[in-house]
């Protein structure tokens, strides 16, 4: 069962998101918050698998709350749910270690898929956001690819294989299955990859994998 904390300052939005998540028998909303400070407090109290945070909330916005959750409860996967898909929000979310970026205007199935992805140790960008990010990568591909390739050359062959699958959106469990490893070993490889490449989260690693040509 995936345990979710839901934070949004609008009760009607929380009700709608809770109803969508309730259609999946493998997801349970264990706590709700109306502001960022409460989201952090309830995360520490309930230790959910996923903290699903609205970006624009009073007292503490969702991205600042995600940063606090990452510092105080790193085992909890933070994802943001917003009506805003601006690049500045995406960039800040990546900097704060957010694993998922979901749009309220998106398909409800994307919300469920995103929760499963981040709970499984993966990363998830709403398709419309991912398309924009990939588009930006393509416009700068000739400039960035040589540097990205040089950076991943510092990795071992196994680490490059893990990074390639991470870039393709696979969770730790799925990577373990494909490479015939135990999940704990994959987690160790991911941590080593992030440290060696100077990255703060899996989404940044996935974008670097694309830059380096490790994903098709």
Residue frames as a rotation matrix with the C-alpha (Angstrom) as fourth column:
UNK 1
0.574 0.819 0.000 0.00
0.819 -0.574 0.000 0.00
0.000 0.000 -1.000 0.00
UNK 2
-0.486 -0.686 0.542 1.36
0.668 -0.691 -0.277 3.43
0.564 0.227 0.794 -0.98
UNK 3
0.237 0.510 -0.827 0.70
0.926 -0.377 0.032 5.91
-0.296 -0.773 -0.562 1.83
UNK 4
-0.295 -0.253 0.921 0.23
0.713 -0.700 0.036 9.51
0.636 0.667 0.387 0.66
UNK 5
-0.257 0.223 -0.940 0.18
0.637 -0.692 -0.339 12.86
-0.726 -0.686 0.036 2.39
UNK 6
-0.043 0.364 0.930 -1.89
0.922 -0.343 0.177 15.38
0.384 0.866 -0.321 0.41
UNK 7
-0.299 -0.127 -0.946 -1.28
0.635 -0.767 -0.098 19.11
-0.713 -0.629 0.310 0.83
UNK 8
-0.566 0.197 0.801 -3.33
0.610 -0.553 0.567 21.85
0.555 0.809 0.193 -0.85
UNK 9
-0.967 0.150 -0.206 -4.85
0.053 -0.673 -0.738 25.00
-0.249 -0.724 0.643 0.57
UNK 10
-0.403 0.877 -0.262 -8.14
-0.891 -0.310 0.333 24.43
0.211 0.368 0.906 -1.28
UNK 11
-0.413 0.302 0.859 -10.40
-0.491 0.721 -0.489 21.84
-0.767 -0.624 -0.149 0.33
UNK 12
0.672 0.733 -0.106 -12.25
-0.468 0.309 -0.828 21.16
-0.574 0.606 0.550 -2.92
UNK 13
0.294 -0.661 -0.690 -8.96
-0.831 0.179 -0.526 20.36
0.471 0.729 -0.497 -4.68
UNK 14
-0.678 -0.545 0.494 -7.94
-0.728 0.593 -0.344 18.01
-0.106 -0.593 -0.798 -1.89
UNK 15
0.043 0.789 0.613 -11.30
-0.436 0.567 -0.699 16.27
-0.899 -0.237 0.368 -2.16
UNK 16
0.786 0.270 -0.556 -10.90
-0.607 0.165 -0.778 15.85
-0.118 0.949 0.293 -5.90
UNK 17
-0.105 -0.912 -0.398 -7.36
-0.836 0.297 -0.461 14.53
0.539 0.284 -0.793 -5.70
UNK 18
-0.609 -0.069 0.790 -8.30
-0.651 0.612 -0.449 12.22
-0.453 -0.788 -0.418 -2.83
UNK 19
0.458 0.859 0.230 -11.17
-0.484 0.458 -0.746 10.84
-0.746 0.230 0.625 -4.92
UNK 20
0.603 -0.316 -0.732 -8.86
-0.712 0.202 -0.673 10.18
0.360 0.927 -0.103 -7.87
UNK 21
-0.496 -0.867 0.047 -6.27
-0.776 0.418 -0.472 8.45
0.389 -0.270 -0.881 -5.72
UNK 22
-0.316 0.467 0.826 -9.06
-0.688 0.487 -0.538 6.47
-0.654 -0.738 0.168 -4.05
UNK 23
0.687 0.559 -0.464 -9.81
-0.720 0.440 -0.537 4.73
-0.096 0.703 0.705 -7.34
UNK 24
0.043 -0.751 -0.659 -6.52
-0.457 0.572 -0.681 2.86
0.889 0.330 -0.318 -6.97
UNK 25
0.902 0.399 -0.167 -6.74
-0.060 0.500 0.864 0.17
0.428 -0.769 0.474 -4.26
UNK 26
0.321 -0.871 -0.373 -2.97
0.867 0.429 -0.254 0.36
0.381 -0.241 0.892 -3.81
UNK 27
-0.620 -0.492 0.612 -2.99
0.257 -0.863 -0.434 4.01
0.742 -0.111 0.661 -2.67
UNK 28
0.311 0.689 -0.654 -4.16
0.910 -0.016 0.415 5.40
0.276 -0.724 -0.632 0.67
UNK 29
-0.052 -0.249 0.967 -4.29
-0.048 -0.967 -0.251 9.09
0.997 -0.060 0.038 1.68
UNK 30
-0.048 -0.059 -0.997 -3.18
0.863 0.501 -0.071 9.02
0.504 -0.863 0.027 5.32
UNK 31
-0.119 0.008 -0.993 -3.12
0.716 -0.692 -0.091 12.75
-0.688 -0.722 0.077 6.07
UNK 32
0.289 0.254 0.923 -4.12
0.833 -0.542 -0.112 16.12
0.471 0.801 -0.368 4.58
UNK 33
-0.303 -0.433 -0.849 -2.69
0.746 -0.662 0.072 19.59
-0.594 -0.611 0.524 5.08
UNK 34
0.721 0.639 0.270 -3.81
0.682 -0.582 -0.443 23.07
-0.126 0.503 -0.855 4.05
UNK 35
0.855 -0.518 -0.032 -0.41
-0.514 -0.837 -0.185 24.77
0.069 0.175 -0.982 4.19
UNK 36
0.369 -0.800 -0.474 3.27
-0.277 0.392 -0.877 23.97
0.887 0.455 -0.077 3.84
UNK 37
-0.467 -0.544 0.697 4.16
-0.815 -0.041 -0.578 24.02
0.343 -0.838 -0.424 7.51
UNK 38
0.272 0.653 0.707 1.38
-0.814 0.548 -0.192 21.56
-0.513 -0.523 0.680 8.33
UNK 39
0.841 0.006 -0.541 2.53
-0.404 0.673 -0.620 19.37
0.360 0.739 0.569 5.43
UNK 40
-0.173 -0.977 -0.127 6.01
-0.468 0.195 -0.862 19.11
0.867 -0.090 -0.491 6.93
UNK 41
-0.453 0.035 0.891 4.66
-0.886 0.088 -0.455 18.43
-0.094 -0.996 -0.009 10.44
UNK 42
0.557 0.766 0.320 2.24
-0.702 0.641 -0.311 15.76
-0.443 -0.052 0.895 9.23
UNK 43
0.566 -0.462 -0.683 4.93
-0.424 0.547 -0.722 14.15
0.707 0.698 0.113 7.10
UNK 44
-0.536 -0.816 0.218 7.11
-0.583 0.171 -0.794 13.76
0.611 -0.552 -0.567 10.18
UNK 45
-0.285 0.508 0.813 4.16
-0.868 0.224 -0.444 12.42
-0.408 -0.832 0.376 12.17
UNK 46
0.659 0.714 0.237 2.85
-0.514 0.658 -0.551 9.91
-0.549 0.241 0.800 9.60
UNK 47
-0.408 -0.908 0.095 5.98
-0.462 0.295 0.836 9.11
-0.788 0.297 -0.540 7.52
UNK 48
0.707 0.704 0.063 4.06
-0.269 0.351 -0.897 8.54
-0.654 0.617 0.437 4.28
UNK 49
0.123 -0.635 0.762 5.67
0.775 0.541 0.325 7.05
-0.619 0.551 0.559 1.19
UNK 50
-0.428 -0.158 0.890 4.79
0.797 -0.530 0.289 10.12
0.427 0.833 0.353 -0.89
UNK 51
-0.243 0.359 -0.901 4.16
0.481 -0.762 -0.433 13.76
-0.843 -0.538 0.012 0.01
UNK 52
-0.253 0.281 0.926 2.00
0.939 -0.160 0.305 15.27
0.234 0.946 -0.224 -2.73
UNK 53
-0.268 -0.065 -0.961 2.30
0.643 -0.755 -0.128 19.04
-0.718 -0.652 0.245 -2.41
UNK 54
0.756 0.468 0.458 0.60
0.653 -0.590 -0.475 21.98
0.048 0.658 -0.751 -4.08
UNK 55
-0.245 -0.912 0.328 3.17
0.832 -0.372 -0.412 24.59
0.498 0.172 0.850 -5.08
UNK 56
-0.581 0.062 0.811 1.26
-0.158 -0.987 -0.038 27.72
0.798 -0.150 0.583 -4.03
UNK 57
0.289 0.620 -0.730 0.29
0.717 0.365 0.594 27.38
0.635 -0.695 -0.339 -0.37
UNK 58
0.680 -0.006 0.733 0.28
-0.343 -0.887 0.310 29.84
0.648 -0.462 -0.605 2.54
UNK 59
0.846 -0.389 0.364 2.96
-0.391 0.009 0.920 30.03
-0.361 -0.921 -0.144 5.24
UNK 60
-0.296 -0.932 0.209 5.32
-0.422 0.324 0.847 27.76
-0.857 0.163 -0.489 3.28
UNK 61
0.295 0.457 -0.839 5.02
-0.950 0.047 -0.308 26.96
-0.101 0.888 0.449 -0.41
UNK 62
0.955 0.244 0.170 5.15
-0.233 0.969 -0.083 23.42
-0.185 0.040 0.982 -1.73
UNK 63
0.580 -0.799 -0.160 8.70
0.105 0.269 -0.957 23.63
0.808 0.538 0.240 -3.03
UNK 64
-0.215 -0.619 0.756 10.04
-0.755 -0.385 -0.530 24.95
0.619 -0.684 -0.385 0.26
UNK 65
0.468 0.456 0.757 8.05
-0.828 0.527 0.194 22.24
-0.310 -0.717 0.624 2.05
UNK 66
0.955 -0.152 -0.254 9.60
-0.005 0.849 -0.529 19.65
0.296 0.507 0.810 -0.28
UNK 67
0.078 -0.986 0.144 13.06
-0.264 -0.160 -0.951 20.91
0.961 0.036 -0.273 0.65
UNK 68
-0.142 -0.069 0.987 12.26
-0.982 -0.115 -0.150 20.60
0.124 -0.991 -0.052 4.37
UNK 69
0.807 0.491 0.329 10.85
-0.520 0.854 0.002 17.12
-0.280 -0.173 0.944 3.89
UNK 70
0.721 -0.602 -0.342 13.95
0.020 0.512 -0.859 16.11
0.692 0.613 0.381 1.98
UNK 71
-0.229 -0.845 0.484 16.12
-0.533 -0.307 -0.788 17.35
0.814 -0.439 -0.380 4.84
UNK 72
-0.315 0.167 0.934 14.07
-0.944 0.047 -0.327 15.94
-0.099 -0.985 0.143 7.73
UNK 73
0.239 0.469 0.850 12.54
-0.292 0.870 -0.398 12.82
-0.926 -0.154 0.345 6.17
UNK 74
-0.398 -0.518 -0.757 14.64
-0.824 -0.160 0.543 11.84
-0.402 0.840 -0.363 3.13
UNK 75
-0.886 0.092 0.454 12.86
0.188 0.967 0.171 8.48
-0.423 0.237 -0.874 2.78
UNK 76
0.148 0.987 -0.067 9.64
0.417 -0.124 -0.900 10.31
-0.897 0.105 -0.430 1.85
UNK 77
-0.607 -0.301 0.735 9.30
0.789 -0.116 0.604 10.99
-0.096 0.946 0.308 -1.88
UNK 78
-0.235 0.498 -0.835 8.13
0.114 -0.838 -0.533 14.55
-0.965 -0.221 0.140 -2.57
UNK 79
-0.578 0.157 0.801 6.04
0.814 0.039 0.580 15.35
0.060 0.987 -0.150 -5.62
UNK 80
-0.756 0.328 -0.566 4.34
-0.101 -0.914 -0.394 18.60
-0.646 -0.241 0.724 -6.56
UNK 81
-0.291 0.784 0.549 0.84
0.951 0.300 0.076 18.98
-0.105 0.544 -0.833 -7.94
UNK 82
-0.473 0.003 -0.881 0.07
0.171 -0.981 -0.095 22.33
-0.864 -0.196 0.463 -9.53
UNK 83
0.686 0.677 0.265 -1.81
0.475 -0.142 -0.869 24.21
-0.551 0.722 -0.419 -12.22
UNK 84
0.725 -0.476 -0.498 1.43
-0.587 -0.805 -0.087 25.93
-0.359 0.355 -0.863 -13.15
UNK 85
0.777 -0.447 0.444 3.79
0.542 0.833 -0.110 24.32
-0.321 0.326 0.889 -15.62
UNK 86
0.898 -0.440 -0.023 6.19
-0.405 -0.805 -0.432 27.24
0.172 0.398 -0.901 -16.00
UNK 87
0.444 -0.808 -0.386 9.83
0.235 0.521 -0.820 26.34
0.865 0.273 0.422 -16.51
UNK 88
-0.274 -0.586 0.763 10.89
-0.599 -0.517 -0.612 28.31
0.752 -0.625 -0.210 -13.42
UNK 89
0.435 0.493 0.753 8.76
-0.894 0.337 0.295 26.03
-0.108 -0.802 0.587 -11.25
UNK 90
0.952 -0.122 -0.281 10.17
0.027 0.948 -0.317 22.92
0.305 0.295 0.906 -12.91
UNK 91
0.104 -0.992 0.074 13.76
0.027 -0.072 -0.997 24.14
0.994 0.105 0.019 -12.44
UNK 92
-0.233 -0.172 0.957 13.18
-0.874 -0.394 -0.284 25.05
0.426 -0.903 -0.059 -8.79
UNK 93
0.765 0.568 0.303 11.43
-0.642 0.709 0.291 21.73
-0.050 -0.417 0.908 -8.17
UNK 94
0.707 -0.575 -0.412 14.46
0.229 0.737 -0.635 19.86
0.669 0.355 0.653 -9.49
UNK 95
-0.232 -0.838 0.494 16.75
-0.279 -0.429 -0.859 21.93
0.932 -0.337 -0.134 -7.30
UNK 96
-0.083 0.289 0.954 14.67
-0.988 -0.150 -0.041 21.09
0.132 -0.946 0.298 -4.23
UNK 97
-0.897 -0.395 0.200 14.89
-0.420 0.902 -0.102 17.35
-0.140 -0.176 -0.974 -4.89
UNK 98
0.076 0.989 0.126 11.29
-0.728 0.141 -0.671 16.88
-0.681 -0.041 0.731 -6.01
UNK 99
-0.723 -0.378 0.578 10.82
-0.007 0.841 0.541 13.51
-0.691 0.387 -0.611 -7.73
UNK 100
-0.370 0.674 0.639 7.51
0.920 0.362 0.150 14.20
-0.130 0.644 -0.754 -9.45
UNK 101
-0.838 0.180 -0.515 5.94
-0.189 -0.981 -0.036 17.19
-0.512 0.067 0.856 -11.18
UNK 102
-0.584 0.729 0.357 2.23
0.805 0.575 0.142 16.69
-0.102 0.370 -0.923 -11.85
UNK 103
-0.940 0.296 0.169 -0.33
-0.227 -0.914 0.335 19.08
0.254 0.277 0.927 -13.32
UNK 104
-0.591 0.792 0.154 -3.82
-0.086 0.128 -0.988 19.46
-0.802 -0.597 -0.008 -11.84
UNK 105
0.171 0.665 -0.727 -5.11
-0.821 -0.311 -0.478 19.90
-0.544 0.679 0.493 -15.37
UNK 106
-0.666 -0.548 -0.506 -3.61
-0.740 0.571 0.355 16.59
0.094 0.611 -0.786 -16.49
UNK 107
0.072 0.630 -0.774 -5.22
-0.402 0.728 0.555 13.20
0.913 0.272 0.306 -17.01
UNK 108
0.598 0.210 0.773 -6.18
-0.801 0.128 0.585 11.59
0.023 -0.969 0.245 -13.66
UNK 109
0.958 -0.269 -0.095 -4.27
0.260 0.960 -0.103 8.51
0.119 0.074 0.990 -14.79
UNK 110
0.195 -0.924 0.330 -1.10
0.117 -0.312 -0.943 10.61
0.974 0.222 0.047 -14.84
UNK 111
0.202 -0.052 0.978 -1.63
-0.870 -0.467 0.155 11.45
0.449 -0.883 -0.140 -11.18
UNK 112
0.879 0.178 0.442 -1.88
-0.381 0.819 0.428 7.80
-0.286 -0.545 0.788 -10.21
UNK 113
0.768 -0.640 0.008 1.05
0.465 0.550 -0.694 6.84
0.440 0.537 0.720 -12.44
UNK 114
0.155 -0.731 0.665 3.15
-0.275 -0.678 -0.681 9.61
0.949 -0.077 -0.306 -10.94
UNK 115
0.455 0.070 0.888 2.43
-0.889 -0.007 0.457 8.53
0.038 -0.998 0.059 -7.36
UNK 116
0.968 -0.101 0.230 3.39
0.080 0.992 0.098 4.94
-0.238 -0.077 0.968 -8.19
UNK 117
0.592 -0.785 0.180 6.57
0.338 0.039 -0.940 6.07
0.731 0.618 0.288 -9.97
UNK 118
0.031 -0.624 0.781 7.92
-0.587 -0.644 -0.491 8.23
0.809 -0.443 -0.386 -7.16
UNK 119
0.619 0.239 0.748 6.86
-0.770 0.373 0.518 5.73
-0.155 -0.897 0.415 -4.47
UNK 120
0.958 -0.239 0.157 8.86
0.265 0.949 -0.173 3.07
-0.107 0.207 0.972 -6.31
UNK 121
0.225 -0.937 -0.268 11.99
0.429 -0.152 0.891 5.17
-0.875 -0.315 0.368 -6.26
UNK 122
-0.204 -0.258 0.945 11.56
0.979 -0.057 0.196 6.59
0.003 0.965 0.264 -9.74
UNK 123
-0.727 -0.008 -0.686 10.91
0.076 -0.995 -0.069 10.07
-0.682 -0.102 0.724 -11.08
UNK 124
-0.158 0.753 0.639 7.90
0.964 0.256 -0.064 11.40
-0.212 0.606 -0.766 -12.97
UNK 125
-0.837 0.020 -0.547 7.27
-0.115 -0.984 0.139 14.50
-0.535 0.179 0.826 -15.05
UNK 126
0.260 0.964 0.063 3.79
0.060 0.049 -0.997 15.11
-0.964 0.263 -0.045 -16.41
UNK 127
0.111 -0.262 0.959 3.95
0.903 0.430 0.014 14.43
-0.416 0.864 0.284 -20.18
UNK 128
0.814 0.223 0.536 3.34
0.474 -0.789 -0.391 18.06
0.336 0.572 -0.748 -21.12
UNK 129
0.808 -0.588 0.018 6.14
-0.449 -0.596 0.666 19.17
-0.381 -0.547 -0.745 -18.78
UNK 130
0.186 -0.753 0.631 8.45
0.269 0.657 0.704 16.40
-0.945 0.039 0.324 -19.98
UNK 131
0.476 0.047 0.878 7.84
0.877 0.051 -0.478 17.40
-0.067 0.998 -0.017 -23.60
UNK 132
0.958 -0.111 0.265 8.88
-0.072 -0.986 -0.152 20.98
0.278 0.127 -0.952 -22.84
UNK 133
0.563 -0.791 0.239 11.96
-0.430 -0.034 0.902 19.89
-0.706 -0.611 -0.359 -20.92
UNK 134
0.150 -0.483 0.863 13.03
0.616 0.728 0.301 17.50
-0.773 0.486 0.407 -23.68
UNK 135
0.755 0.187 0.629 12.41
0.632 -0.464 -0.621 20.24
0.176 0.866 -0.469 -26.23
UNK 136
0.877 -0.473 0.085 14.77
-0.477 -0.833 0.282 22.52
-0.063 -0.288 -0.956 -24.36
UNK 137
0.283 -0.794 0.538 17.35
-0.072 0.541 0.838 19.74
-0.957 -0.275 0.096 -24.21
UNK 138
0.379 -0.099 0.920 17.15
0.834 0.466 -0.294 19.21
-0.400 0.879 0.259 -27.96
UNK 139
0.949 -0.001 0.315 17.72
0.164 -0.852 -0.497 22.89
0.269 0.523 -0.809 -28.71
UNK 140
0.544 -0.791 0.280 20.96
-0.838 -0.492 0.238 22.76
-0.050 -0.364 -0.930 -26.72
UNK 141
0.943 -0.078 0.323 21.93
0.027 0.987 0.160 19.17
-0.332 -0.142 0.933 -27.51
UNK 142
0.650 -0.739 0.178 24.97
0.408 0.142 -0.902 19.99
0.641 0.658 0.394 -29.65
UNK 143
0.141 -0.595 0.792 26.38
-0.566 -0.705 -0.429 22.24
0.813 -0.387 -0.436 -26.92
UNK 144
0.298 0.089 0.950 25.62
-0.953 0.076 0.292 20.01
-0.047 -0.993 0.108 -23.96
UNK 145
0.950 0.227 -0.215 26.10
-0.250 0.965 -0.084 16.46
0.188 0.133 0.973 -25.24
UNK 146
0.206 -0.932 -0.297 29.95
0.037 0.311 -0.950 16.37
0.978 0.185 0.098 -25.24
UNK 147
-0.457 -0.361 0.813 30.06
-0.736 -0.359 -0.573 17.58
0.499 -0.861 -0.102 -21.62
UNK 148
0.450 0.709 0.544 27.38
-0.882 0.447 0.147 15.10
-0.139 -0.546 0.826 -20.56
UNK 149
0.841 -0.183 -0.510 29.21
-0.072 0.895 -0.440 12.23
0.537 0.406 0.739 -22.27
UNK 150
-0.191 -0.978 0.088 32.44
-0.181 -0.053 -0.982 13.21
0.965 -0.204 -0.167 -20.56
UNK 151
-0.218 0.155 0.964 30.73
-0.957 -0.227 -0.180 13.27
0.191 -0.961 0.198 -17.17
UNK 152
0.749 0.597 0.287 29.23
-0.646 0.754 0.120 9.79
-0.145 -0.275 0.950 -17.46
UNK 153
0.443 -0.669 -0.597 32.59
-0.211 0.570 -0.794 8.35
0.871 0.478 0.111 -18.54
UNK 154
-0.461 -0.623 0.632 33.59
-0.750 -0.107 -0.653 8.59
0.474 -0.775 -0.418 -14.88
UNK 155
0.329 0.689 0.645 30.98
-0.899 0.438 -0.009 5.95
-0.288 -0.577 0.764 -14.04
UNK 156
-0.667 -0.458 0.588 31.54
-0.310 0.888 0.339 2.23
-0.677 0.044 -0.735 -14.05
UNK 157
-0.889 0.338 -0.309 29.89
-0.200 0.320 0.926 0.10
0.412 0.885 -0.217 -16.72
UNK 158
-0.501 0.724 -0.473 27.29
0.835 0.548 -0.046 -1.06
0.226 -0.418 -0.880 -14.21
UNK 159
-0.400 0.328 -0.856 26.58
0.425 -0.761 -0.490 2.50
-0.812 -0.559 0.165 -13.07
UNK 160
-0.831 0.103 -0.547 26.08
-0.495 -0.587 0.641 3.60
-0.255 0.803 0.538 -16.68
UNK 161
-0.758 0.592 -0.274 23.61
0.281 0.675 0.682 0.74
0.589 0.440 -0.678 -17.16
UNK 162
-0.327 0.631 -0.704 21.71
0.907 -0.001 -0.422 1.85
-0.266 -0.776 -0.572 -14.05
UNK 163
-0.565 0.060 -0.823 21.76
-0.009 -0.998 -0.067 5.49
-0.825 -0.030 0.565 -15.20
UNK 164
-0.949 0.207 -0.239 20.44
-0.247 -0.015 0.969 4.49
0.197 0.978 0.065 -18.62
UNK 165
-0.463 0.813 -0.354 17.45
0.686 0.581 0.437 2.70
0.561 -0.041 -0.827 -17.10
UNK 166
-0.327 0.303 -0.895 16.91
0.717 -0.537 -0.444 5.49
-0.615 -0.787 -0.041 -14.60
UNK 167
-0.812 -0.057 -0.581 16.82
-0.247 -0.868 0.430 7.92
-0.529 0.493 0.691 -17.52
UNK 168
-0.813 0.541 -0.216 14.19
-0.018 0.346 0.938 5.77
0.582 0.767 -0.272 -19.17
UNK 169
-0.195 0.781 0.594 11.97
-0.802 -0.475 0.361 6.23
0.564 -0.406 0.719 -16.12
UNK 170
0.166 0.254 -0.953 12.33
0.157 0.947 0.280 2.84
0.974 -0.196 0.117 -14.44
UNK 171
0.771 0.139 0.621 12.00
-0.577 -0.257 0.775 2.48
0.267 -0.956 -0.118 -10.67
UNK 172
-0.217 -0.889 0.403 14.68
-0.972 0.237 -0.001 0.87
-0.094 -0.392 -0.915 -8.51
UNK 173
0.045 0.311 0.949 12.71
-0.326 0.903 -0.280 -2.38
-0.944 -0.297 0.141 -8.42
UNK 174
0.939 0.341 0.039 12.37
-0.058 0.268 -0.962 -2.43
-0.339 0.901 0.271 -12.22
UNK 175
0.424 -0.870 -0.254 16.06
-0.834 -0.265 -0.483 -1.65
0.353 0.416 -0.838 -12.70
UNK 176
-0.264 -0.505 0.822 16.95
-0.814 0.574 0.091 -4.44
-0.518 -0.645 -0.563 -10.29
UNK 177
0.465 0.534 0.706 14.80
-0.077 0.819 -0.569 -6.89
-0.882 0.210 0.422 -12.24
UNK 178
0.978 -0.047 -0.205 16.30
-0.207 -0.062 -0.976 -5.93
0.033 0.997 -0.070 -15.60
UNK 179
0.223 -0.974 -0.042 19.90
-0.782 -0.153 -0.604 -6.06
0.582 0.168 -0.796 -14.38
UNK 180
0.516 0.068 -0.854 19.38
0.224 0.952 0.211 -9.13
0.827 -0.300 0.476 -12.17
UNK 181
-0.695 -0.689 0.206 20.34
0.031 -0.315 -0.949 -7.25
0.718 -0.653 0.240 -9.01
UNK 182
-0.158 0.639 -0.753 18.76
0.986 0.136 -0.091 -6.85
0.044 -0.757 -0.652 -5.61
UNK 183
0.623 0.530 0.576 16.95
0.558 -0.817 0.149 -3.55
0.549 0.228 -0.804 -5.07
UNK 184
0.843 -0.343 -0.414 19.32
0.234 -0.458 0.857 -2.50
-0.484 -0.820 -0.306 -2.28
UNK 185
-0.165 -0.938 0.304 22.26
0.748 0.081 0.658 -2.77
-0.643 0.336 0.689 -4.68
UNK 186
-0.017 0.250 0.968 20.47
0.877 -0.461 0.135 -0.55
0.480 0.851 -0.212 -7.18
UNK 187
0.930 0.367 -0.029 19.82
0.325 -0.782 0.532 2.05
0.172 -0.505 -0.846 -4.47
UNK 188
0.416 -0.859 -0.298 23.54
0.387 -0.129 0.913 2.01
-0.823 -0.495 0.279 -3.70
UNK 189
-0.361 -0.519 0.775 24.41
0.915 -0.035 0.403 2.51
-0.182 0.854 0.487 -7.36
UNK 190
0.423 0.598 0.681 21.95
0.693 -0.697 0.181 5.41
0.583 0.395 -0.710 -7.66
UNK 191
0.925 -0.117 -0.362 23.44
0.222 -0.607 0.763 7.11
-0.309 -0.786 -0.536 -4.59
UNK 192
-0.001 -0.998 0.063 26.94
0.564 0.052 0.824 6.65
-0.826 0.036 0.563 -6.00
UNK 193
-0.175 0.011 0.984 25.89
0.963 -0.206 0.174 8.04
0.205 0.979 0.025 -9.37
UNK 194
0.789 0.542 0.289 24.33
0.463 -0.834 0.300 11.15
0.403 -0.103 -0.909 -7.83
UNK 195
0.735 -0.564 -0.377 27.38
0.184 -0.370 0.911 11.77
-0.653 -0.739 -0.168 -5.65
UNK 196
-0.170 -0.902 0.396 29.92
0.703 0.171 0.691 11.24
-0.691 0.396 0.605 -8.43
UNK 197
-0.270 0.137 0.953 28.06
0.887 -0.351 0.301 13.42
0.375 0.926 -0.027 -10.94
UNK 198
-0.958 -0.144 -0.246 27.23
0.249 -0.841 -0.480 16.16
-0.138 -0.521 0.842 -8.43
UNK 199
-0.485 0.866 0.126 23.48
-0.105 -0.200 0.974 15.75
0.868 0.459 0.188 -8.83
UNK 200
-0.794 0.196 0.575 20.85
-0.607 -0.234 -0.759 16.21
-0.014 -0.952 0.305 -6.14
UNK 201
-0.034 0.854 0.519 18.03
-0.523 0.427 -0.737 13.98
-0.851 -0.297 0.432 -7.38
UNK 202
-0.285 -0.028 0.958 16.90
0.454 0.877 0.160 11.33
-0.844 0.480 -0.237 -9.85
UNK 203
0.778 0.611 0.146 15.23
0.425 -0.340 -0.839 13.75
-0.463 0.715 -0.524 -12.24
UNK 204
0.553 -0.673 -0.492 18.49
-0.716 -0.686 0.134 15.61
-0.427 0.278 -0.860 -12.78
UNK 205
-0.416 -0.717 0.560 20.18
-0.319 0.691 0.649 12.25
-0.852 0.091 -0.516 -13.35
UNK 206
0.160 0.568 0.808 17.53
0.632 0.569 -0.526 11.26
-0.758 0.595 -0.268 -15.89
UNK 207
0.945 0.164 -0.283 18.04
-0.070 -0.743 -0.665 14.51
-0.320 0.648 -0.691 -17.82
UNK 208
0.099 -0.980 -0.172 21.81
-0.819 -0.178 0.545 13.99
-0.565 0.087 -0.821 -17.81
UNK 209
-0.303 -0.147 0.942 21.29
0.181 0.961 0.208 10.45
-0.936 0.234 -0.265 -19.11
UNK 210
0.701 0.599 0.387 19.31
0.529 -0.072 -0.846 11.91
-0.479 0.797 -0.367 -22.01
UNK 211
0.768 -0.459 -0.446 22.00
-0.548 -0.832 -0.087 14.53
-0.331 0.312 -0.891 -22.64
UNK 212
-0.208 -0.949 0.237 24.68
-0.698 0.314 0.644 11.86
-0.685 -0.032 -0.728 -22.73
UNK 213
-0.114 0.226 -0.967 22.74
-0.932 0.313 0.183 9.75
0.345 0.922 0.175 -25.22
UNK 214
-0.931 -0.264 0.253 22.17
-0.351 0.840 -0.414 6.88
-0.103 -0.474 -0.874 -22.80
UNK 215
-0.249 0.915 0.318 18.45
0.156 0.362 -0.919 6.80
-0.956 -0.179 -0.233 -23.51
UNK 216
-0.821 -0.029 0.571 16.83
0.565 0.113 0.818 6.33
-0.088 0.993 -0.076 -26.88
